[in-house]
Amino acid sequence: MRPFDEIFAIAADRKGGPAALEAQLTKPKSAADLAQVPEDRWLAQFTKGVFQAGFNWQVIENKWEGFETAFHGFDVDRCAFLHDEDMDRLMSNTDIVRNGPKIRTVIENAHFLQSLRAEGGAGKVLGGWAATDYVGLLDFMKKGGSRIGGNTGQYALRFLGKDSFILSRDVVARLIAEGVVDKQPTSKGAMKKVQEAFNIWMEQSGRSLTEISRVLAMSV
């Protein structure tokens, strides 16, 4: 596995130099900032990720105002108590994408967010989760939430500003090239190896998971 500086140099060479590469990198929000993100915005972003998965992202963006209205601004308590009559209403609402299983994830993820209140809420629990155990966070979300433990959760966390890596095709290609994994990591063992590699690169560079993930993606 190459030191991070060498991977950064590969990416910089592809993107027009170190300054040009740096300009494309963004830093994550702090734990303190994430702790202030309202509960409804966590549910909204999880929902957007679920509906965008396997679908045209722009279609969801274009309909998003309709989603916000249909789900009461993603008020967690109201979404947690949606019932059969609400499902019938939602399934006939042309302002959203009428996918029953995905609509039900709104209810299930609202319950998940409610369960975090005793520990300080989503902003504190999810936003404050250690970057060195990011795979633990994904596993926690997979077990407690609905359809938010894999790539959907990774993208949702990134858009919320959480320090994160995304196992995109290009990131995985770099991980394979560095001998970290030999294919798309899905098992706990493979994910542990990915976390260990990122932890080493974080220690070497002083950079966040978000920055390192972007550099890996742009090195391919």
PyMOL CGO cylinders between C-alpha atoms (Angstrom):
from pymol import cmd
from pymol.cgo import CYLINDER

trace = [
    CYLINDER, 0.00, 0.00, 0.00, 1.45, 3.35, -1.06, 0.3, 1, 1, 1, 1, 1, 1,
    CYLINDER, 1.45, 3.35, -1.06, 1.85, 6.21, 1.42, 0.3, 1, 1, 1, 1, 1, 1,
    CYLINDER, 1.85, 6.21, 1.42, -0.85, 8.83, 1.02, 0.3, 1, 1, 1, 1, 1, 1,
    CYLINDER, -0.85, 8.83, 1.02, 1.56, 11.40, -0.40, 0.3, 1, 1, 1, 1, 1, 1,
    CYLINDER, 1.56, 11.40, -0.40, 2.24, 9.14, -3.37, 0.3, 1, 1, 1, 1, 1, 1,
    CYLINDER, 2.24, 9.14, -3.37, -1.47, 8.66, -4.07, 0.3, 1, 1, 1, 1, 1, 1,
    CYLINDER, -1.47, 8.66, -4.07, -1.99, 12.41, -3.74, 0.3, 1, 1, 1, 1, 1, 1,
    CYLINDER, -1.99, 12.41, -3.74, 0.78, 12.95, -6.31, 0.3, 1, 1, 1, 1, 1, 1,
    CYLINDER, 0.78, 12.95, -6.31, -0.93, 10.55, -8.74, 0.3, 1, 1, 1, 1, 1, 1,
    CYLINDER, -0.93, 10.55, -8.74, -4.24, 12.38, -8.33, 0.3, 1, 1, 1, 1, 1, 1,
    CYLINDER, -4.24, 12.38, -8.33, -2.56, 15.79, -8.65, 0.3, 1, 1, 1, 1, 1, 1,
    CYLINDER, -2.56, 15.79, -8.65, -0.89, 14.73, -11.87, 0.3, 1, 1, 1, 1, 1, 1,
    CYLINDER, -0.89, 14.73, -11.87, -4.29, 13.73, -13.27, 0.3, 1, 1, 1, 1, 1, 1,
    CYLINDER, -4.29, 13.73, -13.27, -6.04, 16.91, -12.14, 0.3, 1, 1, 1, 1, 1, 1,
    CYLINDER, -6.04, 16.91, -12.14, -3.56, 19.59, -13.22, 0.3, 1, 1, 1, 1, 1, 1,
    CYLINDER, -3.56, 19.59, -13.22, -1.33, 19.89, -10.19, 0.3, 1, 1, 1, 1, 1, 1,
    CYLINDER, -1.33, 19.89, -10.19, -1.55, 20.02, -6.38, 0.3, 1, 1, 1, 1, 1, 1,
    CYLINDER, -1.55, 20.02, -6.38, -3.34, 23.38, -6.27, 0.3, 1, 1, 1, 1, 1, 1,
    CYLINDER, -3.34, 23.38, -6.27, -5.98, 22.28, -8.76, 0.3, 1, 1, 1, 1, 1, 1,
    CYLINDER, -5.98, 22.28, -8.76, -6.53, 19.09, -6.78, 0.3, 1, 1, 1, 1, 1, 1,
    CYLINDER, -6.53, 19.09, -6.78, -6.79, 20.95, -3.46, 0.3, 1, 1, 1, 1, 1, 1,
    CYLINDER, -6.79, 20.95, -3.46, -9.43, 23.22, -5.00, 0.3, 1, 1, 1, 1, 1, 1,
    CYLINDER, -9.43, 23.22, -5.00, -11.64, 20.17, -5.55, 0.3, 1, 1, 1, 1, 1, 1,
    CYLINDER, -11.64, 20.17, -5.55, -11.40, 18.94, -1.97, 0.3, 1, 1, 1, 1, 1, 1,
    CYLINDER, -11.40, 18.94, -1.97, -13.89, 19.83, 0.75, 0.3, 1, 1, 1, 1, 1, 1,
    CYLINDER, -13.89, 19.83, 0.75, -13.61, 19.42, 4.48, 0.3, 1, 1, 1, 1, 1, 1,
    CYLINDER, -13.61, 19.42, 4.48, -16.32, 17.82, 6.61, 0.3, 1, 1, 1, 1, 1, 1,
    CYLINDER, -16.32, 17.82, 6.61, -18.34, 19.65, 9.23, 0.3, 1, 1, 1, 1, 1, 1,
    CYLINDER, -18.34, 19.65, 9.23, -17.19, 19.50, 12.82, 0.3, 1, 1, 1, 1, 1, 1,
    CYLINDER, -17.19, 19.50, 12.82, -18.96, 17.31, 15.36, 0.3, 1, 1, 1, 1, 1, 1,
    CYLINDER, -18.96, 17.31, 15.36, -20.23, 20.49, 17.01, 0.3, 1, 1, 1, 1, 1, 1,
    CYLINDER, -20.23, 20.49, 17.01, -21.77, 21.71, 13.75, 0.3, 1, 1, 1, 1, 1, 1,
    CYLINDER, -21.77, 21.71, 13.75, -23.34, 18.33, 13.01, 0.3, 1, 1, 1, 1, 1, 1,
    CYLINDER, -23.34, 18.33, 13.01, -24.83, 18.22, 16.49, 0.3, 1, 1, 1, 1, 1, 1,
    CYLINDER, -24.83, 18.22, 16.49, -26.87, 21.28, 15.48, 0.3, 1, 1, 1, 1, 1, 1,
    CYLINDER, -26.87, 21.28, 15.48, -28.32, 19.69, 12.31, 0.3, 1, 1, 1, 1, 1, 1,
    CYLINDER, -28.32, 19.69, 12.31, -32.07, 19.30, 12.99, 0.3, 1, 1, 1, 1, 1, 1,
    CYLINDER, -32.07, 19.30, 12.99, -33.48, 15.81, 13.27, 0.3, 1, 1, 1, 1, 1, 1,
    CYLINDER, -33.48, 15.81, 13.27, -35.78, 16.35, 10.30, 0.3, 1, 1, 1, 1, 1, 1,
    CYLINDER, -35.78, 16.35, 10.30, -32.81, 17.06, 8.03, 0.3, 1, 1, 1, 1, 1, 1,
    CYLINDER, -32.81, 17.06, 8.03, -31.26, 13.71, 8.86, 0.3, 1, 1, 1, 1, 1, 1,
    CYLINDER, -31.26, 13.71, 8.86, -34.51, 11.99, 7.93, 0.3, 1, 1, 1, 1, 1, 1,
    CYLINDER, -34.51, 11.99, 7.93, -34.84, 14.09, 4.78, 0.3, 1, 1, 1, 1, 1, 1,
    CYLINDER, -34.84, 14.09, 4.78, -31.34, 13.23, 3.57, 0.3, 1, 1, 1, 1, 1, 1,
    CYLINDER, -31.34, 13.23, 3.57, -31.74, 9.54, 4.36, 0.3, 1, 1, 1, 1, 1, 1,
    CYLINDER, -31.74, 9.54, 4.36, -35.00, 9.57, 2.41, 0.3, 1, 1, 1, 1, 1, 1,
    CYLINDER, -35.00, 9.57, 2.41, -33.50, 11.36, -0.55, 0.3, 1, 1, 1, 1, 1, 1,
    CYLINDER, -33.50, 11.36, -0.55, -30.66, 8.81, -0.62, 0.3, 1, 1, 1, 1, 1, 1,
    CYLINDER, -30.66, 8.81, -0.62, -33.06, 5.87, -0.47, 0.3, 1, 1, 1, 1, 1, 1,
    CYLINDER, -33.06, 5.87, -0.47, -35.18, 7.20, -3.31, 0.3, 1, 1, 1, 1, 1, 1,
    CYLINDER, -35.18, 7.20, -3.31, -32.18, 8.14, -5.45, 0.3, 1, 1, 1, 1, 1, 1,
    CYLINDER, -32.18, 8.14, -5.45, -30.68, 4.65, -5.15, 0.3, 1, 1, 1, 1, 1, 1,
    CYLINDER, -30.68, 4.65, -5.15, -31.12, 2.86, -8.47, 0.3, 1, 1, 1, 1, 1, 1,
    CYLINDER, -31.12, 2.86, -8.47, -33.05, 5.82, -9.86, 0.3, 1, 1, 1, 1, 1, 1,
    CYLINDER, -33.05, 5.82, -9.86, -32.36, 9.01, -11.79, 0.3, 1, 1, 1, 1, 1, 1,
    CYLINDER, -32.36, 9.01, -11.79, -31.11, 11.46, -9.15, 0.3, 1, 1, 1, 1, 1, 1,
    CYLINDER, -31.11, 11.46, -9.15, -32.38, 14.50, -11.03, 0.3, 1, 1, 1, 1, 1, 1,
    CYLINDER, -32.38, 14.50, -11.03, -35.95, 13.16, -11.04, 0.3, 1, 1, 1, 1, 1, 1,
    CYLINDER, -35.95, 13.16, -11.04, -35.85, 13.02, -7.23, 0.3, 1, 1, 1, 1, 1, 1,
    CYLINDER, -35.85, 13.02, -7.23, -34.34, 16.51, -7.05, 0.3, 1, 1, 1, 1, 1, 1,
    CYLINDER, -34.34, 16.51, -7.05, -37.08, 17.84, -9.32, 0.3, 1, 1, 1, 1, 1, 1,
    CYLINDER, -37.08, 17.84, -9.32, -39.77, 16.28, -7.12, 0.3, 1, 1, 1, 1, 1, 1,
    CYLINDER, -39.77, 16.28, -7.12, -38.14, 17.12, -3.81, 0.3, 1, 1, 1, 1, 1, 1,
    CYLINDER, -38.14, 17.12, -3.81, -40.49, 19.95, -2.88, 0.3, 1, 1, 1, 1, 1, 1,
    CYLINDER, -40.49, 19.95, -2.88, -43.31, 17.45, -3.29, 0.3, 1, 1, 1, 1, 1, 1,
    CYLINDER, -43.31, 17.45, -3.29, -41.53, 15.02, -0.95, 0.3, 1, 1, 1, 1, 1, 1,
    CYLINDER, -41.53, 15.02, -0.95, -41.09, 17.74, 1.68, 0.3, 1, 1, 1, 1, 1, 1,
    CYLINDER, -41.09, 17.74, 1.68, -44.80, 18.53, 1.55, 0.3, 1, 1, 1, 1, 1, 1,
    CYLINDER, -44.80, 18.53, 1.55, -45.98, 14.91, 1.45, 0.3, 1, 1, 1, 1, 1, 1,
    CYLINDER, -45.98, 14.91, 1.45, -43.89, 13.98, 4.51, 0.3, 1, 1, 1, 1, 1, 1,
    CYLINDER, -43.89, 13.98, 4.51, -44.70, 17.07, 6.57, 0.3, 1, 1, 1, 1, 1, 1,
    CYLINDER, -44.70, 17.07, 6.57, -41.22, 18.54, 6.28, 0.3, 1, 1, 1, 1, 1, 1,
    CYLINDER, -41.22, 18.54, 6.28, -39.87, 15.19, 7.53, 0.3, 1, 1, 1, 1, 1, 1,
    CYLINDER, -39.87, 15.19, 7.53, -41.05, 15.87, 11.05, 0.3, 1, 1, 1, 1, 1, 1,
    CYLINDER, -41.05, 15.87, 11.05, -39.76, 12.72, 12.73, 0.3, 1, 1, 1, 1, 1, 1,
    CYLINDER, -39.76, 12.72, 12.73, -42.68, 12.14, 15.07, 0.3, 1, 1, 1, 1, 1, 1,
    CYLINDER, -42.68, 12.14, 15.07, -45.29, 12.66, 12.36, 0.3, 1, 1, 1, 1, 1, 1,
    CYLINDER, -45.29, 12.66, 12.36, -43.44, 10.35, 9.98, 0.3, 1, 1, 1, 1, 1, 1,
    CYLINDER, -43.44, 10.35, 9.98, -42.99, 7.70, 12.67, 0.3, 1, 1, 1, 1, 1, 1,
    CYLINDER, -42.99, 7.70, 12.67, -46.76, 7.48, 13.12, 0.3, 1, 1, 1, 1, 1, 1,
    CYLINDER, -46.76, 7.48, 13.12, -47.83, 7.32, 9.49, 0.3, 1, 1, 1, 1, 1, 1,
    CYLINDER, -47.83, 7.32, 9.49, -50.48, 4.61, 9.12, 0.3, 1, 1, 1, 1, 1, 1,
    CYLINDER, -50.48, 4.61, 9.12, -52.27, 2.66, 6.39, 0.3, 1, 1, 1, 1, 1, 1,
    CYLINDER, -52.27, 2.66, 6.39, -54.45, 5.58, 5.35, 0.3, 1, 1, 1, 1, 1, 1,
    CYLINDER, -54.45, 5.58, 5.35, -51.33, 7.73, 4.99, 0.3, 1, 1, 1, 1, 1, 1,
    CYLINDER, -51.33, 7.73, 4.99, -49.73, 5.03, 2.87, 0.3, 1, 1, 1, 1, 1, 1,
    CYLINDER, -49.73, 5.03, 2.87, -52.77, 5.02, 0.59, 0.3, 1, 1, 1, 1, 1, 1,
    CYLINDER, -52.77, 5.02, 0.59, -52.52, 8.81, 0.30, 0.3, 1, 1, 1, 1, 1, 1,
    CYLINDER, -52.52, 8.81, 0.30, -48.80, 8.67, -0.47, 0.3, 1, 1, 1, 1, 1, 1,
    CYLINDER, -48.80, 8.67, -0.47, -49.18, 5.89, -3.02, 0.3, 1, 1, 1, 1, 1, 1,
    CYLINDER, -49.18, 5.89, -3.02, -51.60, 8.08, -4.98, 0.3, 1, 1, 1, 1, 1, 1,
    CYLINDER, -51.60, 8.08, -4.98, -49.51, 11.24, -4.69, 0.3, 1, 1, 1, 1, 1, 1,
    CYLINDER, -49.51, 11.24, -4.69, -47.98, 12.06, -8.09, 0.3, 1, 1, 1, 1, 1, 1,
    CYLINDER, -47.98, 12.06, -8.09, -45.77, 14.73, -6.50, 0.3, 1, 1, 1, 1, 1, 1,
    CYLINDER, -45.77, 14.73, -6.50, -43.47, 11.97, -5.20, 0.3, 1, 1, 1, 1, 1, 1,
    CYLINDER, -43.47, 11.97, -5.20, -42.11, 8.68, -6.52, 0.3, 1, 1, 1, 1, 1, 1,
    CYLINDER, -42.11, 8.68, -6.52, -44.73, 6.12, -5.52, 0.3, 1, 1, 1, 1, 1, 1,
    CYLINDER, -44.73, 6.12, -5.52, -42.59, 3.21, -4.38, 0.3, 1, 1, 1, 1, 1, 1,
    CYLINDER, -42.59, 3.21, -4.38, -44.20, 1.44, -1.42, 0.3, 1, 1, 1, 1, 1, 1,
    CYLINDER, -44.20, 1.44, -1.42, -41.10, -0.22, 0.08, 0.3, 1, 1, 1, 1, 1, 1,
    CYLINDER, -41.10, -0.22, 0.08, -39.12, 3.01, -0.15, 0.3, 1, 1, 1, 1, 1, 1,
    CYLINDER, -39.12, 3.01, -0.15, -41.97, 5.04, 1.35, 0.3, 1, 1, 1, 1, 1, 1,
    CYLINDER, -41.97, 5.04, 1.35, -42.00, 2.64, 4.31, 0.3, 1, 1, 1, 1, 1, 1,
    CYLINDER, -42.00, 2.64, 4.31, -38.32, 3.41, 4.96, 0.3, 1, 1, 1, 1, 1, 1,
    CYLINDER, -38.32, 3.41, 4.96, -39.40, 6.91, 5.96, 0.3, 1, 1, 1, 1, 1, 1,
    CYLINDER, -39.40, 6.91, 5.96, -41.43, 5.43, 8.81, 0.3, 1, 1, 1, 1, 1, 1,
    CYLINDER, -41.43, 5.43, 8.81, -38.69, 2.97, 9.78, 0.3, 1, 1, 1, 1, 1, 1,
    CYLINDER, -38.69, 2.97, 9.78, -35.92, 5.57, 9.71, 0.3, 1, 1, 1, 1, 1, 1,
    CYLINDER, -35.92, 5.57, 9.71, -38.09, 7.95, 11.73, 0.3, 1, 1, 1, 1, 1, 1,
    CYLINDER, -38.09, 7.95, 11.73, -38.29, 5.25, 14.40, 0.3, 1, 1, 1, 1, 1, 1,
    CYLINDER, -38.29, 5.25, 14.40, -34.52, 4.83, 14.20, 0.3, 1, 1, 1, 1, 1, 1,
    CYLINDER, -34.52, 4.83, 14.20, -33.96, 8.55, 14.76, 0.3, 1, 1, 1, 1, 1, 1,
    CYLINDER, -33.96, 8.55, 14.76, -36.41, 8.56, 17.67, 0.3, 1, 1, 1, 1, 1, 1,
    CYLINDER, -36.41, 8.56, 17.67, -34.37, 5.77, 19.28, 0.3, 1, 1, 1, 1, 1, 1,
    CYLINDER, -34.37, 5.77, 19.28, -31.29, 8.02, 19.31, 0.3, 1, 1, 1, 1, 1, 1,
    CYLINDER, -31.29, 8.02, 19.31, -32.90, 10.73, 21.42, 0.3, 1, 1, 1, 1, 1, 1,
    CYLINDER, -32.90, 10.73, 21.42, -32.00, 9.08, 24.70, 0.3, 1, 1, 1, 1, 1, 1,
    CYLINDER, -32.00, 9.08, 24.70, -28.33, 9.39, 23.73, 0.3, 1, 1, 1, 1, 1, 1,
    CYLINDER, -28.33, 9.39, 23.73, -28.57, 13.01, 22.62, 0.3, 1, 1, 1, 1, 1, 1,
    CYLINDER, -28.57, 13.01, 22.62, -30.14, 12.69, 19.21, 0.3, 1, 1, 1, 1, 1, 1,
    CYLINDER, -30.14, 12.69, 19.21, -28.98, 12.03, 15.66, 0.3, 1, 1, 1, 1, 1, 1,
    CYLINDER, -28.98, 12.03, 15.66, -26.74, 15.07, 15.46, 0.3, 1, 1, 1, 1, 1, 1,
    CYLINDER, -26.74, 15.07, 15.46, -24.77, 14.01, 18.52, 0.3, 1, 1, 1, 1, 1, 1,
    CYLINDER, -24.77, 14.01, 18.52, -24.76, 10.24, 17.99, 0.3, 1, 1, 1, 1, 1, 1,
    CYLINDER, -24.76, 10.24, 17.99, -24.24, 10.03, 14.23, 0.3, 1, 1, 1, 1, 1, 1,
    CYLINDER, -24.24, 10.03, 14.23, -22.49, 13.37, 13.81, 0.3, 1, 1, 1, 1, 1, 1,
    CYLINDER, -22.49, 13.37, 13.81, -20.09, 12.67, 16.66, 0.3, 1, 1, 1, 1, 1, 1,
    CYLINDER, -20.09, 12.67, 16.66, -19.16, 9.13, 15.66, 0.3, 1, 1, 1, 1, 1, 1,
    CYLINDER, -19.16, 9.13, 15.66, -15.38, 8.70, 15.44, 0.3, 1, 1, 1, 1, 1, 1,
    CYLINDER, -15.38, 8.70, 15.44, -13.94, 8.80, 11.91, 0.3, 1, 1, 1, 1, 1, 1,
    CYLINDER, -13.94, 8.80, 11.91, -11.58, 5.98, 12.88, 0.3, 1, 1, 1, 1, 1, 1,
    CYLINDER, -11.58, 5.98, 12.88, -14.64, 3.73, 13.28, 0.3, 1, 1, 1, 1, 1, 1,
    CYLINDER, -14.64, 3.73, 13.28, -16.67, 4.92, 10.30, 0.3, 1, 1, 1, 1, 1, 1,
    CYLINDER, -16.67, 4.92, 10.30, -17.46, 1.32, 9.31, 0.3, 1, 1, 1, 1, 1, 1,
    CYLINDER, -17.46, 1.32, 9.31, -18.91, 0.88, 12.79, 0.3, 1, 1, 1, 1, 1, 1,
    CYLINDER, -18.91, 0.88, 12.79, -21.23, 3.80, 12.10, 0.3, 1, 1, 1, 1, 1, 1,
    CYLINDER, -21.23, 3.80, 12.10, -22.36, 2.26, 8.82, 0.3, 1, 1, 1, 1, 1, 1,
    CYLINDER, -22.36, 2.26, 8.82, -23.01, -1.04, 10.60, 0.3, 1, 1, 1, 1, 1, 1,
    CYLINDER, -23.01, -1.04, 10.60, -24.96, 0.78, 13.32, 0.3, 1, 1, 1, 1, 1, 1,
    CYLINDER, -24.96, 0.78, 13.32, -27.11, 2.49, 10.68, 0.3, 1, 1, 1, 1, 1, 1,
    CYLINDER, -27.11, 2.49, 10.68, -27.62, -0.79, 8.83, 0.3, 1, 1, 1, 1, 1, 1,
    CYLINDER, -27.62, -0.79, 8.83, -28.88, -2.53, 11.96, 0.3, 1, 1, 1, 1, 1, 1,
    CYLINDER, -28.88, -2.53, 11.96, -31.00, 0.31, 13.29, 0.3, 1, 1, 1, 1, 1, 1,
    CYLINDER, -31.00, 0.31, 13.29, -32.23, 1.97, 10.12, 0.3, 1, 1, 1, 1, 1, 1,
    CYLINDER, -32.23, 1.97, 10.12, -33.73, 0.93, 6.81, 0.3, 1, 1, 1, 1, 1, 1,
    CYLINDER, -33.73, 0.93, 6.81, -31.63, 0.83, 3.62, 0.3, 1, 1, 1, 1, 1, 1,
    CYLINDER, -31.63, 0.83, 3.62, -29.03, 3.26, 5.00, 0.3, 1, 1, 1, 1, 1, 1,
    CYLINDER, -29.03, 3.26, 5.00, -26.15, 0.95, 5.85, 0.3, 1, 1, 1, 1, 1, 1,
    CYLINDER, -26.15, 0.95, 5.85, -24.46, 0.78, 2.42, 0.3, 1, 1, 1, 1, 1, 1,
    CYLINDER, -24.46, 0.78, 2.42, -23.73, 3.29, -0.33, 0.3, 1, 1, 1, 1, 1, 1,
    CYLINDER, -23.73, 3.29, -0.33, -27.02, 5.10, 0.32, 0.3, 1, 1, 1, 1, 1, 1,
    CYLINDER, -27.02, 5.10, 0.32, -25.93, 5.84, 3.87, 0.3, 1, 1, 1, 1, 1, 1,
    CYLINDER, -25.93, 5.84, 3.87, -22.45, 6.81, 2.74, 0.3, 1, 1, 1, 1, 1, 1,
    CYLINDER, -22.45, 6.81, 2.74, -23.77, 9.40, 0.30, 0.3, 1, 1, 1, 1, 1, 1,
    CYLINDER, -23.77, 9.40, 0.30, -26.33, 10.68, 2.81, 0.3, 1, 1, 1, 1, 1, 1,
    CYLINDER, -26.33, 10.68, 2.81, -23.66, 11.20, 5.45, 0.3, 1, 1, 1, 1, 1, 1,
    CYLINDER, -23.66, 11.20, 5.45, -21.41, 12.96, 2.94, 0.3, 1, 1, 1, 1, 1, 1,
    CYLINDER, -21.41, 12.96, 2.94, -24.18, 15.35, 1.89, 0.3, 1, 1, 1, 1, 1, 1,
    CYLINDER, -24.18, 15.35, 1.89, -24.94, 16.08, 5.54, 0.3, 1, 1, 1, 1, 1, 1,
    CYLINDER, -24.94, 16.08, 5.54, -21.28, 17.01, 6.03, 0.3, 1, 1, 1, 1, 1, 1,
    CYLINDER, -21.28, 17.01, 6.03, -20.22, 14.02, 8.13, 0.3, 1, 1, 1, 1, 1, 1,
    CYLINDER, -20.22, 14.02, 8.13, -16.58, 12.97, 7.74, 0.3, 1, 1, 1, 1, 1, 1,
    CYLINDER, -16.58, 12.97, 7.74, -16.92, 9.95, 5.49, 0.3, 1, 1, 1, 1, 1, 1,
    CYLINDER, -16.92, 9.95, 5.49, -15.57, 7.83, 2.69, 0.3, 1, 1, 1, 1, 1, 1,
    CYLINDER, -15.57, 7.83, 2.69, -17.73, 6.67, -0.20, 0.3, 1, 1, 1, 1, 1, 1,
    CYLINDER, -17.73, 6.67, -0.20, -16.94, 3.31, -1.75, 0.3, 1, 1, 1, 1, 1, 1,
    CYLINDER, -16.94, 3.31, -1.75, -17.55, 4.45, -5.29, 0.3, 1, 1, 1, 1, 1, 1,
    CYLINDER, -17.55, 4.45, -5.29, -16.22, 2.55, -8.29, 0.3, 1, 1, 1, 1, 1, 1,
    CYLINDER, -16.22, 2.55, -8.29, -13.11, 4.74, -8.49, 0.3, 1, 1, 1, 1, 1, 1,
    CYLINDER, -13.11, 4.74, -8.49, -12.36, 4.60, -4.76, 0.3, 1, 1, 1, 1, 1, 1,
    CYLINDER, -12.36, 4.60, -4.76, -12.67, 0.82, -4.80, 0.3, 1, 1, 1, 1, 1, 1,
    CYLINDER, -12.67, 0.82, -4.80, -10.42, 0.67, -7.89, 0.3, 1, 1, 1, 1, 1, 1,
    CYLINDER, -10.42, 0.67, -7.89, -7.71, 2.55, -5.96, 0.3, 1, 1, 1, 1, 1, 1,
    CYLINDER, -7.71, 2.55, -5.96, -8.17, 0.32, -2.91, 0.3, 1, 1, 1, 1, 1, 1,
    CYLINDER, -8.17, 0.32, -2.91, -7.74, -2.72, -5.14, 0.3, 1, 1, 1, 1, 1, 1,
    CYLINDER, -7.74, -2.72, -5.14, -4.66, -1.20, -6.77, 0.3, 1, 1, 1, 1, 1, 1,
    CYLINDER, -4.66, -1.20, -6.77, -3.17, -0.64, -3.31, 0.3, 1, 1, 1, 1, 1, 1,
    CYLINDER, -3.17, -0.64, -3.31, -3.84, -4.25, -2.29, 0.3, 1, 1, 1, 1, 1, 1,
    CYLINDER, -3.84, -4.25, -2.29, -6.28, -3.28, 0.46, 0.3, 1, 1, 1, 1, 1, 1,
    CYLINDER, -6.28, -3.28, 0.46, -9.09, -5.43, -1.00, 0.3, 1, 1, 1, 1, 1, 1,
    CYLINDER, -9.09, -5.43, -1.00, -9.46, -7.56, -4.12, 0.3, 1, 1, 1, 1, 1, 1,
    CYLINDER, -9.46, -7.56, -4.12, -13.06, -6.60, -4.98, 0.3, 1, 1, 1, 1, 1, 1,
    CYLINDER, -13.06, -6.60, -4.98, -15.94, -4.38, -3.87, 0.3, 1, 1, 1, 1, 1, 1,
    CYLINDER, -15.94, -4.38, -3.87, -15.82, -4.70, -0.07, 0.3, 1, 1, 1, 1, 1, 1,
    CYLINDER, -15.82, -4.70, -0.07, -19.01, -6.04, 1.45, 0.3, 1, 1, 1, 1, 1, 1,
    CYLINDER, -19.01, -6.04, 1.45, -17.97, -8.39, 4.25, 0.3, 1, 1, 1, 1, 1, 1,
    CYLINDER, -17.97, -8.39, 4.25, -17.08, -7.20, 7.73, 0.3, 1, 1, 1, 1, 1, 1,
    CYLINDER, -17.08, -7.20, 7.73, -13.52, -8.41, 7.20, 0.3, 1, 1, 1, 1, 1, 1,
    CYLINDER, -13.52, -8.41, 7.20, -13.11, -6.43, 4.01, 0.3, 1, 1, 1, 1, 1, 1,
    CYLINDER, -13.11, -6.43, 4.01, -14.66, -3.32, 5.53, 0.3, 1, 1, 1, 1, 1, 1,
    CYLINDER, -14.66, -3.32, 5.53, -12.26, -3.62, 8.47, 0.3, 1, 1, 1, 1, 1, 1,
    CYLINDER, -12.26, -3.62, 8.47, -9.33, -3.62, 6.03, 0.3, 1, 1, 1, 1, 1, 1,
    CYLINDER, -9.33, -3.62, 6.03, -10.72, -0.53, 4.31, 0.3, 1, 1, 1, 1, 1, 1,
    CYLINDER, -10.72, -0.53, 4.31, -11.06, 1.28, 7.64, 0.3, 1, 1, 1, 1, 1, 1,
    CYLINDER, -11.06, 1.28, 7.64, -7.53, 0.31, 8.63, 0.3, 1, 1, 1, 1, 1, 1,
    CYLINDER, -7.53, 0.31, 8.63, -6.15, 1.68, 5.34, 0.3, 1, 1, 1, 1, 1, 1,
    CYLINDER, -6.15, 1.68, 5.34, -8.01, 4.96, 5.74, 0.3, 1, 1, 1, 1, 1, 1,
    CYLINDER, -8.01, 4.96, 5.74, -6.84, 5.25, 9.34, 0.3, 1, 1, 1, 1, 1, 1,
    CYLINDER, -6.84, 5.25, 9.34, -3.23, 4.87, 8.21, 0.3, 1, 1, 1, 1, 1, 1,
    CYLINDER, -3.23, 4.87, 8.21, -3.68, 7.51, 5.49, 0.3, 1, 1, 1, 1, 1, 1,
    CYLINDER, -3.68, 7.51, 5.49, -5.36, 9.85, 7.99, 0.3, 1, 1, 1, 1, 1, 1,
    CYLINDER, -5.36, 9.85, 7.99, -2.41, 9.47, 10.36, 0.3, 1, 1, 1, 1, 1, 1,
    CYLINDER, -2.41, 9.47, 10.36, 0.10, 10.02, 7.55, 0.3, 1, 1, 1, 1, 1, 1,
    CYLINDER, 0.10, 10.02, 7.55, -1.61, 13.08, 6.10, 0.3, 1, 1, 1, 1, 1, 1,
    CYLINDER, -1.61, 13.08, 6.10, -3.59, 14.73, 8.87, 0.3, 1, 1, 1, 1, 1, 1,
    CYLINDER, -3.59, 14.73, 8.87, -6.52, 14.81, 6.45, 0.3, 1, 1, 1, 1, 1, 1,
    CYLINDER, -6.52, 14.81, 6.45, -10.13, 13.76, 6.90, 0.3, 1, 1, 1, 1, 1, 1,
    CYLINDER, -10.13, 13.76, 6.90, -11.83, 10.66, 5.51, 0.3, 1, 1, 1, 1, 1, 1,
    CYLINDER, -11.83, 10.66, 5.51, -13.73, 12.97, 3.16, 0.3, 1, 1, 1, 1, 1, 1,
    CYLINDER, -13.73, 12.97, 3.16, -10.57, 14.48, 1.67, 0.3, 1, 1, 1, 1, 1, 1,
    CYLINDER, -10.57, 14.48, 1.67, -8.78, 11.13, 1.39, 0.3, 1, 1, 1, 1, 1, 1,
    CYLINDER, -8.78, 11.13, 1.39, -11.79, 9.52, -0.26, 0.3, 1, 1, 1, 1, 1, 1,
    CYLINDER, -11.79, 9.52, -0.26, -11.93, 12.30, -2.87, 0.3, 1, 1, 1, 1, 1, 1,
    CYLINDER, -11.93, 12.30, -2.87, -8.19, 12.01, -3.55, 0.3, 1, 1, 1, 1, 1, 1,
    CYLINDER, -8.19, 12.01, -3.55, -8.47, 8.25, -4.03, 0.3, 1, 1, 1, 1, 1, 1,
    CYLINDER, -8.47, 8.25, -4.03, -11.37, 8.72, -6.44, 0.3, 1, 1, 1, 1, 1, 1,
    CYLINDER, -11.37, 8.72, -6.44, -9.45, 11.29, -8.48, 0.3, 1, 1, 1, 1, 1, 1,
    CYLINDER, -9.45, 11.29, -8.48, -6.32, 9.13, -8.63, 0.3, 1, 1, 1, 1, 1, 1,
    CYLINDER, -6.32, 9.13, -8.63, -8.02, 6.67, -11.00, 0.3, 1, 1, 1, 1, 1, 1,
]
cmd.load_cgo(trace, "trace")
